[in-house]
Amino acid sequence: MADWNTLFYDKKSIEMAPEPEVVKFIELLAKEFSNEQEKKVWDLGCGAGRHSVVIGKMNCEVFISDHSAKAIELTKEKLDDNKIRYTEALSSMENYPWQEKEFLHGVLSWAVLQHNTLDKIVKSINCIYESLITGGYFLGTIKSTKADLYGKGQEIEKDTFILDVGKEDGVPHHYFDEEGIKQLFPDDQWEIVILAEQVVNYVSTVEKFWEINPFRYTTWCVLVKKRWEI
Ligand SMILES: C[S@@+](CC[C@H](N)C(=O)[O-])C[C@H]1O[C@@H](n2cnc3c(N)ncnc32)[C@H](O)[C@@H]1O
């Protein structure tokens, strides 16, 4: 059974190149908070740190968290190599990891929140909400029920599956339909700036294509803004 610590010892499991959306997200924060000297951004579920470095290089103060000690170690190495200052937390997503509240301008969580049961995903979103200043932004990707692996493995609760094959064997995946993803970001707390379902239809693939796949997978893309107090 795989867990994230084990996966991070296998170089094949480590994505190296950052996603271009993350650069655009930091540009958005720079524009929205142009009066602030330094933007504070949390890379929640930082993995091996490909985005944490981009965030730091784009003049933000970096906050990293992950529940895998190996992930934190790899990210710290990258940040240290690039002389980027950071604050770290070894913590599961549903637990609030910082001393301060309402202090961040942005939170990024790329392909992370889906790795839990629904109650803990809801708690994680609450942690993100608590960490942001009003007007702060969250950018994330979260699995959609249209994804190829939806329904595969053992269903431990509605729409949460534990795969029994492949490199993520043993890792839970929760999938959201449109109604479910909207419920995750209630209207009285969040303004949905962009909610996009990116659907990739794999028409023909060789066996184990995911080992060499250069293309994207089906996912929800979420950009939301913490509402001003109402
Ligand atoms: C697919 S990787 C994405 C890593 C990184 N965001 C990126 O885009 O490169 C998923 C990450 O989520 C982390 N993760 C999984 N479950 C978690 C949990 N319950 N709490 C915190 N991090 C978790 C894993 O350790 C891993 O780093």
The ligand as an SDF file (V2000), in Angstrom:
LIG
                    3D

 27 29  0  0  0  0  0  0  0  0999 V2000
   -0.4880   14.9160   -6.0970 C   0  0  0  0  0  0  0  0  0  0  0  0
    0.5660   15.5250   -4.8400 S   0  0  0  0  0  0  0  0  0  0  0  0
    0.5970   17.2740   -5.2560 C   0  0  0  0  0  0  0  0  0  0  0  0
    1.7830   17.9690   -4.6830 C   0  0  0  0  0  0  0  0  0  0  0  0
    1.9120   19.4490   -5.0320 C   0  0  0  0  0  0  0  0  0  0  0  0
    0.7340   20.2240   -4.6580 N   0  0  0  0  0  0  0  0  0  0  0  0
    2.2050   19.6290   -6.5140 C   0  0  0  0  0  0  0  0  0  0  0  0
    1.3370   20.1250   -7.2540 O   0  0  0  0  0  0  0  0  0  0  0  0
    3.2940   19.2630   -6.9200 O   0  0  0  0  0  0  0  0  0  0  0  0
   -0.5000   15.4850   -3.4170 C   0  0  0  0  0  0  0  0  0  0  0  0
    0.1380   16.0470   -2.1610 C   0  0  0  0  0  0  0  0  0  0  0  0
   -0.8520   16.0790   -1.1260 O   0  0  0  0  0  0  0  0  0  0  0  0
   -0.2610   15.6700    0.0880 C   0  0  0  0  0  0  0  0  0  0  0  0
   -1.3220   15.1620    0.9580 N   0  0  0  0  0  0  0  0  0  0  0  0
   -2.0990   14.0680    0.7610 C   0  0  0  0  0  0  0  0  0  0  0  0
   -2.9410   13.9030    1.7900 N   0  0  0  0  0  0  0  0  0  0  0  0
   -2.6970   14.9330    2.6510 C   0  0  0  0  0  0  0  0  0  0  0  0
   -3.2320   15.3130    3.9080 C   0  0  0  0  0  0  0  0  0  0  0  0
   -4.1950   14.6040    4.4890 N   0  0  0  0  0  0  0  0  0  0  0  0
   -2.7580   16.4270    4.5030 N   0  0  0  0  0  0  0  0  0  0  0  0
   -1.7650   17.1580    3.9220 C   0  0  0  0  0  0  0  0  0  0  0  0
   -1.1900   16.8300    2.7520 N   0  0  0  0  0  0  0  0  0  0  0  0
   -1.6570   15.7340    2.1200 C   0  0  0  0  0  0  0  0  0  0  0  0
    0.7360   14.6070   -0.3330 C   0  0  0  0  0  0  0  0  0  0  0  0
    1.7040   14.3470    0.6590 O   0  0  0  0  0  0  0  0  0  0  0  0
    1.2960   15.2250   -1.5970 C   0  0  0  0  0  0  0  0  0  0  0  0
    2.3590   16.0870   -1.3010 O   0  0  0  0  0  0  0  0  0  0  0  0
  1  2  1  0
  2  3  1  0
  2 10  1  0
  3  4  1  0
  4  5  1  0
  5  6  1  0
  5  7  1  0
  7  8  2  0
  7  9  1  0
 10 11  1  0
 11 12  1  0
 11 26  1  0
 12 13  1  0
 13 14  1  0
 13 24  1  0
 14 15  1  0
 14 23  1  0
 15 16  2  0
 16 17  1  0
 17 18  1  0
 17 23  2  0
 18 19  1  0
 18 20  2  0
 20 21  1  0
 21 22  2  0
 22 23  1  0
 24 25  1  0
 24 26  1  0
 26 27  1  0
M  CHG  2   2   1   9  -1
M  END
$$$$
